[in-house]
Amino acid sequence: MSPELISILVLVVVFVIATTRSVNMGALAFAAAFAVGELVADLDADGIFAGFPGDLFVVLVGVTYLFAIARANGTTDWLVHASIRLVRGRVALIPWVMFALTGALTAIGAVSPAAVAIVAPIALSFAARYGISPLLMGAMVVHGAQGGGFSPISIYGTIVNGIVEREHLPGNAVFLFLASLIVNLVIAGVMFVLFGGLKLWAQGAVPLDEAHGATGTPDRRDAPADGTGTGTGTGTGTGTAPSSGTARSGTAVAARPETPDTTRLTPARVATLTALVALVVAVLVFDLDAGLTSITLAVILSAAWPQDSRTAVGQIAWTTVLLICGVLTYVGVLDQMGTIKWAGEGVGGIGVPLLAAVLLCYIGAIVSAFASSVGIMGALIPLAVPFLAQGEIGAVGMVAALAVSATVVDVSPFSTNGALVLAAAPDVDRERFFRQLMIYGGIVVAVVPAVVWLVMVVPGFG
């Protein structure tokens, strides 16, 4: 068996173990890089670490650090409630608010699962309160996150554009961003029509104070806006204590813990919003490094408000950092031992470039539905480099098709985003909801790769 084939089989084993045993794919990839590098490729430690993506490490840590601070000081909650006020409480627009919000969060640098984790509980609470299909709301949140996920300063966008630059491929960051945004927007529109979105228009608007009462906590759904309702989870045991915590009929009643007011701007939130805008300007206007800029802004916020950012470092997306760094380090080993060129020539050897292209899109979609989208992109795009170098397939369109195919399937309940939606849905039959997500994910896997191949690859963009 050739060394190249061994290294490919090891990569398959890494994906299988990560999927079936819930082991971080990045950790497995580091172990695989060590084993294959030392035993098969005859590389020393320096040769193995040559593929470590130090620049992407800084971007991942810096951006998620800044975003963790925004979550800790309530800036993200303020953004959610401000969005609801923006549509003046119209129920039919709430799913689109959630789509736009998660898209905006990922576009400015939030990791997709982090954005979904923040918005999904609130979105699914609204769905339960106002009779919106949980499948519709969950799909809007996930597709929103993926729609904004390939902006030039986003995690996905930075990763893919960085890989394209390293591999000396023609790149177009704007095309990549718009491709993902349009595909996810179209899918969201179809879901909105098919799952009751048009009927929501008949419900009119809800009172804005009621909208503020939805905090994403299931047991708060039935509580009036004044906080004196009978819902559970109030911390009083009976749920009947007035918010002032005063005695009733001579019996002392413990006061509830105060909930931070997410409807007003505090100095910390103003500073955080300013920092997020500054990050966008610094990267897009002044062409500064996104990772170093975001770490600098996060440090400034931490120094000014240490009480808000005390836990932020622990909330950095370390699992994502480990995953992408591990996978790309292993890909670096593959590159040094010639596996990437060997595999690309094998795909190109099919003789029908368009057939090879659609097969790569389906491989990305199927594997990503059960594993990490970031890991799949980190592995597939470099593997397609020699195939693209033949010039018969446009690199810009192919990279965009691969990226969209590998991420749009994150509605699958086996993926992180799909699992977050499943866990966040209150008052639903979870087995039924799981089956709905699984069927919907299967449809996306079956249809979307072919569509993006037809629209982006066949015309030969790039």
Disulfide bonds with the S-S distance in Angstrom:
none
